[in-house]
Amino acid sequence: MKITHLTALRVRIPQKPPIAPYASRYRATSAKECILVKLDTDAGITGWGETPEDWLTKTFEGTPEDRMRAQAVGRDPFDLAAWYAENTLGSYLASGVEMAMWDIVGKATNQPLYKLLGGAIRKKIELAACMGIKSYDEAKTIAQGYVEQGFTTLKTKAGRGAEEDLEMVRGIRDGVGDRLKLRIDPNQGYAYDVALPLARDLEKYNLEYFEQPMPFSCIGESARLRKRTKTPLGLNESVTTTEIVLQILKLDAADVLLPDTYQCGGILGVKNVATLCEAAGVPCVFHCAHDLGLKTAAMLHVVASTPNFPLANDCTYYGLTDDIISPMHVIERGHMNVPEAPGLGVHVDEAKVAKYRV
């Protein structure tokens, strides 16, 4: 089987409260933009993939269809290891193509992706609700709503100021006590001399972890921070190649790692990181980039088939007003079921793709 054609296009889907407006230290957004990748084959099988818009690091601009097409067309979609090793597209674009290749392989073998990745350890995936930066009162109210919906874990954005972060955390704890495990994510917003006292101030609030408080390259500083506070530390933006992950693990720089397809180069990359972390006794959480249905499905299959995802995985899917798949994923009491249909196990509605195309 060979890939005969690649189509890449950008879509934007609005978000609704309590996700929208979703304020991080960078910006506030009320819509999700991503790149969809469609691969056609000479066997008549089509695969779909998804990768986020790279608005932050700008490793690509627009919809670089020609670059992806030049490297994907003519390949056998079953040669996933070769794709992972040989492509030069960068992790964002490569991950979208690789996801579509996995979708093809599953459809060609009539198997759901989780079975190709080793089989299911868990079929019901626990999700962490997410929240942008909010005031004390807003945080208190939203946290109460998430408890009522059945979520057990909440992740918030942070990083604009330490006192603002503490006030938000106080609102959550005053609203729901310890009924929600709590993570806060400053998105690399602080220098070490700010992150350390903040981590210490957060100790009494019993965080599950403090995610990426410093820039991605500050792995040594993360190791020092861990030794000087009781607040557990998570790393996300630092989690890219296995070489860097090995450095994190050797330095004991994190309690939890958060890999994602667009950072690690694809599903194979995430699996490699999770296996390496498992050997070191460090759990993983699958990161979320406001994913649409395709990438959410990939998360479900990876987590289902990988032992080292024991915690709730980040999710903002419930904040979408619609999706490009039909039917949409269903969340019940903070959990999603793993799709059982072949490949990613979801149906792309091309009328919706056309509707939301940018």
MIBA-582538 format. One record per residue: x negated, y negated, z of N, C-alpha, C in turn. Coordinates in steps of 0.02 Angstrom, whole numbers, padded with zeros to 5 digits, always signed. Layout:
<sites>
XYZXYZXYZ/...
</sites>
This chain:
<sites>
-00042+00060+00000+00000+00000+00000-00044-00063+00000/-00022-00113-00038-00060-00176-00041-00012-00235-00030/-00040-00287-00001-00003-00350+00005-00006-00385-00063/+00052-00402-00089+00056-00433-00156+00069-00508-00154/+00098-00532-00100+00113-00603-00096+00118-00626-00024/+00098-00688-00012+00105-00719+00054+00141-00786+00046/+00191-00795+00089+00226-00859+00093+00219-00886+00164/+00199-00948+00170+00194-00979+00236+00235-01043+00236/+00274-01053+00289+00316-01112+00293+00325-01134+00365/+00339-01197+00373+00346-01226+00439+00420-01235+00456/+00439-01218+00517+00508-01228+00539+00508-01267+00605/+00563-01300+00617+00573-01337+00680+00642-01322+00706/+00645-01299+00770+00710-01284+00801+00717-01325+00864/+00773-01360+00872+00783-01401+00932+00787-01358+00995/+00769-01390+01051+00775-01359+01116+00828-01396+01158/+00852-01362+01209+00905-01389+01251+00883-01388+01324/+00916-01427+01368+00900-01425+01439+00913-01354+01467/+00878-01333+01519+00830-01373+01558+00759-01375+01529/+00748-01341+01472+00682-01345+01441+00669-01415+01413/+00716-01440+01374+00707-01506+01343+00733-01561+01389/+00699-01617+01391+00632-01629+01362+00577-01596+01404/+00530-01565+01370+00478-01526+01404+00414-01568+01406/+00400-01596+01464+00344-01642+01472+00284-01606+01499/+00228-01610+01462+00163-01588+01486+00122-01652+01497/+00059-01643+01514+00017-01702+01522+00002-01735+01455/+00015-01698+01400+00000-01724+01333+00059-01764+01304/+00119-01736+01310+00177-01766+01276+00240-01732+01302/+00298-01760+01283+00362-01730+01296+00394-01710+01230/+00421-01650+01226+00450-01625+01164+00520-01597+01176/+00561-01598+01123+00627-01569+01127+00641-01525+01066/+00587-01500+01035+00594-01454+00979+00531-01411+00975/+00538-01354+00943+00481-01309+00932+00466-01305+00858/+00403-01319+00840+00379-01311+00772+00330-01253+00769/+00335-01213+00717+00287-01159+00708+00280-01143+00634/+00230-01101+00620+00218-01076+00552+00243-01004+00548/+00287-00991+00500+00308-00922+00486+00267-00896+00427/+00247-00833+00431+00209-00800+00378+00250-00740+00354/+00263-00738+00288+00299-00683+00258+00252-00647+00209/+00245-00581+00218+00203-00541+00175+00247-00492+00136/+00239-00491+00070+00271-00442+00027+00220-00390+00005/+00243-00329-00007+00197-00275-00026+00222-00240-00090/+00177-00201-00120+00195-00163-00180+00240-00103-00163/+00251-00090-00099+00297-00037-00078+00367-00064-00065/+00376-00129-00076+00441-00159-00065+00457-00174+00008/+00407-00170+00050+00415-00184+00121+00391-00255+00135/+00429-00291+00174+00412-00360+00192+00400-00365+00267/+00348-00401+00286+00333-00412+00356+00331-00487+00372/+00348-00503+00434+00350-00572+00457+00306-00583+00518/+00274-00641+00520+00234-00660+00578+00247-00732+00596/+00222-00752+00655+00234-00820+00681+00172-00844+00718/+00155-00907+00709+00101-00937+00748+00120-01009+00763/+00099-01036+00820+00118-01105+00837+00086-01157+00791/+00117-01214+00787+00085-01272+00756+00026-01292+00800/-00031-01303+00769-00092-01322+00806-00097-01398+00809/-00055-01429+00851-00054-01502+00855-00109-01529+00901/-00140-01484+00941-00188-01508+00991-00260-01507+00965/-00283-01448+00944-00353-01443+00923-00364-01453+00848/-00308-01453+00810-00311-01470+00738-00358-01425+00698/-00355-01359+00712-00394-01313+00672-00365-01305+00602/-00303-01326+00593-00274-01329+00526-00223-01386+00524/-00208-01409+00466-00157-01461+00457-00108-01439+00403/-00046-01459+00411+00005-01441+00362+00020-01367+00365/+00035-01338+00307+00049-01266+00301-00002-01237+00253/-00059-01213+00277-00115-01194+00233-00105-01126+00200/-00055-01124+00157-00035-01062+00125-00090-01033+00082/-00125-01075+00045-00176-01050-00002-00233-01014+00035/-00253-01041+00092-00307-01010+00131-00287-00941+00155/-00227-00935+00180-00204-00870+00204-00195-00821+00147/-00167-00846+00092-00154-00803+00034-00219-00774+00006/-00271-00815+00003-00335-00792-00025-00364-00734+00014/-00352-00733+00080-00382-00680+00120-00336-00620+00132/-00271-00630+00122-00224-00575+00137-00203-00535+00076/-00191-00569+00020-00166-00534-00039-00218-00484-00065/-00194-00424-00079-00237-00370-00101-00259-00323-00046/-00248-00343+00016-00267-00300+00072-00215-00246+00085/-00237-00191+00114-00193-00140+00141-00172-00163+00211/-00107-00172+00224-00086-00197+00290-00102-00149+00347/-00117-00087+00330-00137-00039+00383-00208-00053+00407/-00248-00090+00370-00318-00102+00388-00322-00161+00437/-00292-00152+00494-00286-00207+00543-00352-00223+00577/-00392-00172+00591-00456-00184+00623-00502-00224+00577/-00500-00208+00513-00541-00245+00465-00518-00317+00460/-00453-00328+00461-00427-00397+00460-00452-00435+00520/-00447-00404+00578-00468-00437+00640-00542-00454+00638/-00582-00410+00608-00654-00420+00608-00679-00466+00553/-00643-00469+00497-00671-00501+00437-00642-00570+00420/-00582-00585+00441-00552-00647+00417-00587-00707+00447/-00584-00763+00411-00617-00825+00433-00567-00882+00437/-00504-00866+00450-00451-00916+00451-00448-00954+00517/-00479-00929+00568-00469-00956+00635-00412-00919+00669/-00410-00921+00735-00365-00877+00772-00291-00894+00760/-00274-00957+00752-00204-00975+00742-00175-00941+00680/-00205-00956+00622-00179-00930+00559-00187-00855+00554/-00244-00829+00576-00257-00758+00572-00204-00719+00611/-00184-00746+00669-00136-00710+00710-00068-00705+00677/-00048-00756+00640+00016-00753+00605+00017-00700+00551/-00039-00695+00513-00044-00644+00461-00046-00574+00493/-00086-00567+00545-00093-00502+00577-00027-00477+00604/+00013-00522+00633+00079-00503+00659+00123-00476+00603/+00122-00509+00546+00161-00486+00489+00136-00418+00463/+00071-00406+00467+00044-00341+00448+00069-00286+00495/+00069-00300+00559+00097-00252+00607+00171-00238+00592/+00208-00289+00574+00279-00281+00558+00286-00233+00499/+00244-00241+00449+00245-00196+00391+00229-00125+00411/+00177-00116+00450+00156-00049+00470+00212-00014+00508/+00245-00050+00553+00300-00019+00590+00358+00000+00544/+00374-00043+00496+00428-00028+00450+00409+00030+00404/+00346+00033+00383+00323+00087+00338+00324+00155+00373/+00312+00155+00437+00311+00218+00476+00376+00231+00513/+00423+00184+00506+00488+00188+00540+00481+00193+00616/+00435+00153+00643+00422+00154+00715+00423+00082+00743/+00451+00073+00802+00444+00007+00835+00371-00005+00853/+00351-00067+00854+00281-00084+00864+00253-00055+00928/+00291-00055+00982+00263-00031+01045+00239+00040+01040/+00271+00082+00998+00249+00151+00990+00182+00155+00953/+00171+00110+00906+00107+00108+00871+00051+00083+00916/+00069+00045+00967+00020+00017+01013+00006+00062+01073/+00037+00121+01074+00022+00168+01128+00082+00195+01164/+00142+00169+01148+00202+00192+01182+00218+00148+01242/+00280+00154+01265+00304+00109+01317+00287+00132+01387/+00261+00086+01426+00253+00095+01498+00314+00066+01533/+00342+00013+01503+00401-00020+01529+00444-00041+01470/+00509-00036+01477+00555-00054+01423+00592-00120+01437/+00593-00141+01499+00625-00203+01519+00571-00250+01543/+00563-00307+01509+00507-00352+01521+00529-00411+01564/+00494-00420+01620+00511-00476+01665+00482-00541+01638/+00522-00594+01643+00503-00659+01616+00496-00711+01671/+00449-00756+01662+00442-00814+01705+00476-00873+01672/+00523-00905+01706+00554-00966+01680+00502-01022+01681/+00511-01071+01638+00462-01125+01631+00497-01193+01637/+00458-01243+01658+00485-01310+01669+00431-01361+01655/+00450-01415+01621+00403-01470+01612+00393-01508+01676/+00352-01560+01673+00340-01602+01732+00405-01638+01750/+00425-01631+01813+00488-01660+01836+00478-01696+01903/+00525-01739+01919+00526-01772+01984+00545-01722+02038/+00538-01744+02100+00556-01702+02158+00628-01677+02150/+00675-01722+02139+00746-01703+02136+00761-01658+02076/+00733-01675+02018+00745-01633+01959+00716-01564+01969/+00655-01559+01996+00624-01494+02007+00666-01452+02055/+00691-01483+02107+00732-01448+02156+00794-01419+02124/+00828-01459+02083+00890-01437+02051+00877-01382+01999/+00827-01392+01957+00812-01342+01905+00791-01276+01936/+00750-01278+01988+00729-01216+02021+00789-01178+02049/+00836-01214+02078+00896-01181+02104+00935-01147+02047/+00937-01181+01989+00971-01151+01932+00938-01088+01907/+00873-01086+01908+00837-01026+01885+00848-00968+01933/+00851-00981+01998+00866-00928+02045+00935-00899+02031/+00984-00943+02018+01052-00920+02004+01054-00878+01940/+01010-00892+01892+01008-00853+01830+00972-00786+01838/+00940-00775+01894+00908-00711+01906+00834-00710+01896/+00803-00767+01881+00730-00769+01875+00697-00763+01944/+00639-00732+01945+00602-00725+02008+00538-00766+02008/+00520-00796+01950+00457-00831+01942+00467-00895+01903/+00433-00948+01923+00438-01013+01889+00368-01039+01875/+00357-01061+01813+00296-01096+01794+00313-01167+01775/+00275-01215+01802+00286-01285+01785+00224-01314+01751/+00235-01363+01709+00180-01404+01685+00158-01452+01739/+00099-01479+01732+00070-01524+01782+00012-01560+01747/-00029-01596+01787-00091-01623+01760-00093-01697+01747/-00038-01734+01759-00041-01806+01749-00067-01843+01811/-00060-01810+01868-00084-01839+01931-00072-01791+01988/-00120-01786+02034-00115-01737+02087-00055-01749+02132/-00041-01811+02148+00016-01825+02193+00082-01808+02159/+00087-01822+02094+00147-01803+02057+00156-01727+02059/+00102-01690+02050+00106-01617+02052+00130-01593+02120/+00102-01620+02172+00122-01599+02240+00194-01616+02254/+00217-01674+02231+00287-01693+02242+00334-01645+02206/+00316-01624+02146+00357-01576+02108+00359-01508+02144/+00301-01486+02168+00298-01422+02203+00340-01426+02267/+00337-01482+02302+00377-01491+02363+00452-01485+02346/+00472-01515+02290+00542-01510+02270+00564-01439+02258/+00521-01400+02225+00538-01330+02211+00543-01290+02276/+00495-01298+02320+00496-01260+02383+00554-01283+02428/+00568-01348+02428+00625-01371+02468+00691-01346+02439/+00693-01335+02374+00754-01312+02342+00767-01238+02347/+00715-01198+02341+00725-01125+02338+00680-01086+02385/+00639-01121+02423+00593-01086+02468+00547-01040+02430/+00539-00979+02453+00496-00930+02420+00535-00882+02375/+00596-00901+02357+00635-00857+02314+00608-00856+02242/+00566-00905+02224+00532-00904+02160+00456-00902+02172/+00423-00853+02141+00350-00857+02137+00334-00918+02094/+00282-00954+02111+00270-01018+02079+00200-01023+02050/+00197-01047+01987+00135-01060+01951+00138-01132+01927/+00083-01169+01930+00082-01235+01899+00022-01239+01852/+00032-01275+01797-00016-01276+01741-00034-01347+01721/-00091-01372+01745-00112-01440+01725-00141-01446+01655/-00145-01391+01618-00171-01394+01549-00238-01430+01544/-00286-01409+01585-00355-01435+01582-00360-01507+01605/-00311-01531+01644-00306-01602+01657-00353-01632+01707/-00388-01591+01747-00426-01619+01803-00500-01601+01801/-00540-01646+01825-00610-01631+01840-00613-01590+01905/-00671-01559+01915-00680-01516+01974-00665-01553+02038/-00688-01616+02043-00680-01652+02107-00608-01673+02120/-00563-01667+02071-00492-01676+02081-00458-01608+02092/-00479-01559+02052-00447-01493+02056-00457-01460+02124/-00515-01469+02154-00529-01435+02218-00483-01460+02274/-00480-01526+02288-00434-01546+02341-00361-01531+02325/-00342-01534+02261-00274-01517+02244-00260-01443+02258/-00307-01399+02239-00299-01328+02253-00292-01316+02328/-00329-01352+02368-00324-01344+02441-00257-01371+02467/-00234-01427+02439-00169-01453+02459-00112-01406+02440/-00123-01367+02388-00071-01320+02365-00070-01255+02405/-00119-01244+02446-00123-01180+02482-00060-01165+02522/-00033-01216+02555+00026-01204+02599+00089-01189+02560/+00087-01200+02493+00147-01187+02453+00145-01117+02421/+00093-01079+02435+00092-01008+02416+00103-00997+02341/+00060-01028+02300+00065-01019+02228+00045-00948+02208/+00077-00923+02156+00054-00860+02126-00013-00871+02093/-00020-00929+02058-00085-00952+02035-00080-01023+02009/-00139-01054+02006-00150-01123+01983-00183-01115+01915/-00147-01132+01860-00169-01113+01793-00211-01168+01760/-00270-01150+01738-00314-01192+01698-00314-01265+01720/-00335-01278+01782-00336-01348+01805-00391-01389+01772/-00445-01357+01747-00502-01392+01719-00511-01373+01645/-00552-01411+01608-00562-01395+01537-00586-01324+01525/-00570-01299+01465-00581-01228+01449-00653-01205+01457/-00701-01252+01448-00771-01233+01452-00797-01230+01524/-00757-01250+01572-00780-01254+01643-00772-01187+01678/-00803-01136+01651-00796-01070+01681-00836-01065+01746/-00896-01092+01746-00935-01093+01808-00900-01132+01863/-00871-01189+01846-00834-01228+01894-00773-01191+01920/-00741-01152+01876-00684-01111+01898-00706-01059+01949/-00764-01030+01938-00790-00981+01986-00803-01014+02054/-00831-01074+02052-00844-01110+02115-00778-01129+02150/-00730-01150+02111-00665-01169+02139-00632-01110+02175/-00635-01051+02145-00605-00992+02175-00634-00977+02244/-00699-00989+02252-00732-00974+02315-00715-01024+02370/-00687-01082+02351-00678-01135+02400-00604-01151+02414/-00560-01109+02389-00489-01119+02403-00454-01051+02406/-00398-01049+02443-00358-00988+02446-00306-00986+02390/-00298-01041+02354-00251-01041+02298-00279-01001+02240/-00244-00948+02218-00269-00908+02162-00274-00949+02098/-00320-00930+02054-00334-00968+01994-00319-00926+01932/-00283-00955+01884-00271-00923+01820-00306-00962+01765/-00325-00928+01711-00355-00961+01654-00318-00942+01590/-00304-00991+01548-00270-00980+01485-00311-01007+01426/-00321-01073+01423-00358-01101+01367-00428-01072+01361/-00456-01049+01416-00523-01019+01414-00523-00949+01384/-00464-00918+01377-00458-00848+01358-00453-00843+01282/-00509-00831+01250-00511-00828+01176-00545-00763+01153/-00611-00764+01147-00647-00705+01124-00662-00658+01183/-00676-00595+01166-00694-00548+01219-00761-00567+01251/-00805-00600+01214-00868-00622+01243-00856-00674+01298/-00811-00721+01287-00796-00771+01338-00758-00740+01396/-00712-00695+01380-00676-00660+01434-00724-00621+01478/-00774-00589+01447-00824-00553+01487-00862-00600+01533/-00877-00659+01508-00910-00709+01551-00866-00728+01610/-00801-00739+01597-00754-00756+01651-00754-00701+01703/-00752-00639+01681-00748-00583+01727-00812-00573+01766/-00869-00582+01733-00933-00575+01768-00942-00627+01822/-00915-00687+01811-00922-00741+01860-00867-00741+01912/-00819-00694+01906-00761-00693+01951-00727-00762+01951/-00714-00787+01890-00689-00856+01883-00614-00861+01883/-00578-00805+01887-00505-00809+01886-00474-00749+01920/-00414-00760+01947-00374-00706+01976-00328-00675+01925/-00308-00714+01875-00262-00694+01822-00285-00725+01757/-00280-00687+01701-00294-00715+01635-00231-00713+01593/-00223-00765+01551-00163-00772+01509-00182-00772+01435/-00190-00715+01404-00205-00713+01333-00143-00727+01291/-00154-00746+01228-00100-00757+01180-00127-00742+01111/-00082-00724+01065-00103-00704+00999-00141-00759+00963/-00116-00821+00966-00147-00874+00928-00214-00895+00957/-00229-00878+01019-00294-00892+01049-00344-00835+01039/-00318-00774+01037-00361-00715+01034-00366-00685+00964/-00333-00715+00915-00339-00692+00846-00287-00641+00826/-00240-00625+00871-00188-00578+00853-00171-00529+00908/-00128-00482+00891-00106-00431+00939-00165-00387+00960/-00208-00368+00913-00267-00328+00932-00311-00366+00981/-00319-00431+00970-00360-00471+01014-00332-00473+01085/-00266-00481+01091-00234-00481+01157-00243-00414+01191/-00234-00360+01153-00243-00293+01182-00314-00283+01206/-00363-00307+01168-00433-00301+01188-00447-00338+01253/-00420-00399+01259-00430-00438+01319-00398-00403+01379/-00338-00378+01370-00302-00345+01425-00340-00283+01449/-00368-00245+01402-00406-00185+01421-00469-00203+01459/-00503-00255+01436-00564-00278+01470-00547-00301+01541/-00493-00339+01548-00473-00363+01614-00452-00305+01659/-00419-00256+01631-00398-00198+01671-00458-00163+01702/-00511-00157+01662-00572-00125+01689-00601-00165+01746/-00590-00231+01746-00617-00274+01799-00568-00284+01856/-00508-00255+01851-00458-00263+01903-00425-00331+01905/-00422-00365+01847-00391-00431+01842-00328-00426+01800/-00269-00441+01828-00207-00435+01789-00200-00489+01736/-00159-00475+01686-00144-00522+01632-00071-00541+01633/-00058-00600+01608+00010-00625+01594+00010-00649+01522/+00060-00629+01483+00064-00651+01413+00087-00724+01412/+00047-00767+01383+00061-00839+01379+00116-00852+01328/+00152-00907+01337+00206-00927+01291+00190-00995+01262/+00202-01004+01197+00193-01069+01164+00260-01093+01137/+00313-01087+01178+00381-01103+01156+00399-01059+01096/+00390-00994+01103+00394-00949+01047+00465-00939+01020/+00469-00932+00954+00530-00910+00922+00535-00834+00926/+00583-00806+00890+00599-00736+00899+00546-00687+00878/+00507-00703+00826+00455-00657+00803+00399-00649+00855/+00373-00705+00879+00319-00702+00927+00343-00676+00995/+00406-00692+01012+00434-00664+01072+00438-00588+01067/+00457-00563+01008+00459-00490+00998+00389-00460+01005/+00339-00493+00976+00271-00469+00983+00250-00464+01056/+00267-00516+01095+00253-00514+01167+00285-00454+01199/+00348-00441+01184+00384-00385+01215+00350-00319+01199/+00330-00309+01137+00297-00246+01118+00229-00238+01151/+00190-00291+01153+00124-00287+01184+00130-00273+01259/+00173-00309+01293+00181-00299+01365+00209-00230+01380/+00255-00207+01338+00284-00141+01348+00231-00086+01344/+00182-00095+01302+00133-00042+01287+00066-00051+01321/+00059-00101+01363-00006-00116+01393+00000-00117+01469/-00036-00073+01504-00028-00069+01577-00042-00134+01613/-00090-00173+01587-00116-00229+01626-00076-00294+01618/-00009-00288+01613+00035-00346+01615+00087-00335+01670/+00065-00332+01733+00111-00313+01787+00154-00370+01813/+00141-00432+01793+00176-00490+01820+00228-00515+01769/+00269-00562+01790+00317-00593+01744+00280-00633+01691/+00303-00628+01629+00270-00660+01572+00306-00724+01552/+00267-00776+01536+00295-00842+01522+00346-00838+01465/+00400-00877+01472+00452-00877+01420+00492-00941+01422/+00503-00971+01363+00549-01028+01357+00604-01013+01306/+00613-00950+01290+00659-00932+01236+00730-00956+01249/+00751-00953+01312+00819-00974+01330+00831-01048+01318/+00778-01086+01304+00785-01157+01290+00796-01174+01217/+00796-01124+01173+00808-01137+01101+00883-01145+01088/+00900-01191+01044+00970-01197+01023+00989-01144+00972/+00939-01115+00938+00950-01065+00886+00884-01031+00873/+00882-00986+00826+00821-00951+00808+00824-00932+00735/+00767-00910+00708+00766-00887+00638+00778-00812+00634/+00788-00779+00690+00809-00709+00690+00883-00705+00709/+00915-00651+00686+00985-00640+00702+00996-00565+00710/+01024-00542+00766+01043-00582+00824+00983-00606+00864/+00994-00655+00907+00940-00679+00950+00926-00629+01006/+00866-00634+01034+00850-00595+01094+00899-00614+01150/+00913-00566+01193+00958-00577+01249+00918-00574+01314/+00929-00622+01358+00897-00623+01424+00951-00607+01475/+00937-00557+01517+00983-00537+01570+00947-00537+01636/+00967-00582+01680+00938-00587+01747+00862-00590+01745/+00837-00632+01699+00765-00643+01695+00726-00588+01661/+00759-00546+01622+00725-00491+01587+00748-00487+01515/+00704-00461+01471+00722-00445+01402+00706-00371+01389/+00748-00340+01348+00734-00271+01326+00687-00272+01266/+00647-00220+01260+00601-00214+01203+00640-00191+01141/+00632-00222+01083+00667-00201+01023+00649-00129+01003/+00699-00094+00979+00688-00023+00960+00686-00012+00885/+00703-00063+00845+00701-00055+00772+00629-00054+00748/+00616-00031+00687+00547-00026+00662+00512-00094+00659/+00445-00092+00664+00405-00153+00662+00417-00195+00723/+00421-00261+00713+00437-00305+00769+00508-00294+00796/+00549-00261+00756+00615-00242+00780+00667-00296+00777/+00654-00349+00739+00702-00404+00733+00716-00418+00660/+00772-00450+00646+00792-00466+00578+00786-00541+00566/+00745-00560+00518+00738-00631+00500+00796-00651+00455/+00832-00702+00476+00888-00729+00438+00861-00784+00393/+00855-00770+00329+00823-00818+00284+00866-00880+00273/+00930-00875+00285+00972-00936+00282+00954-00983+00339/+00938-00955+00397+00917-00996+00453+00847-01024+00441/+00804-00984+00411+00737-01009+00393+00744-01071+00349/+00788-01066+00298+00798-01123+00253+00828-01182+00291/+00873-01169+00337+00906-01222+00374+00856-01262+00416/+00809-01227+00447+00763-01260+00495+00694-01275+00465/+00687-01263+00401+00622-01276+00369+00606-01351+00370/+00545-01367+00385+00523-01437+00385+00499-01454+00315/
</sites>
